[in-house]
Amino acid sequence: MTGAAGELTALRRQRNALRPPAHTRIHMTSVGTKLAPKIVFDVARLEATSRIYLMSSRKLDERRARDGTLAAAVRDLVQMPVTNLVIESWDQDREDNRIIRDELGAAAPFRYTHDRPPNLLLWIPDVRAWAWGRGGSMRAKSAHRIVVVRV
């Protein structure tokens, strides 16, 4: 996602308006069935495109599939005007950094960091990935903003 400081301020305001009371972030598995369709619809209206990388092989375990999709995403990002990549941090940060270094070498053409889920740049992909995985009307609401890449 790219944008000027004013666009990020507007996105923060939109995110905060959608965030359920007493939550520090938008996480679709915890928002409830009443609020989820509104969040998906409102995020689908945002001027941002998301890419979802789907692993074609069902023979890989989750770790190897994630590594393969991250490597594919990094190769794609090199071809785009990207200056910053933010990856959700959990127990795989070291492995992610290794994969990125393996793909890009020591001199990456963009900055990459891991951050916690409240980061503004992580909530849009979370909502869109949830909607895609949910299928049906949820997927349909976001489909025009999602590019699917099969790996």
Secondary structure by P-SEA (a helix, b strand, c coil): ccccaaaaaaaaaaaaaaccccccccccccccccaaaaaaaaaaaccbbbbbbbbccccccaaaaaaaaaaaaaaaaaacccccccccccccaaaaaaaaaaacccccccccccccccccccaaaaaaaaaaaacccccccccccbbbbcc
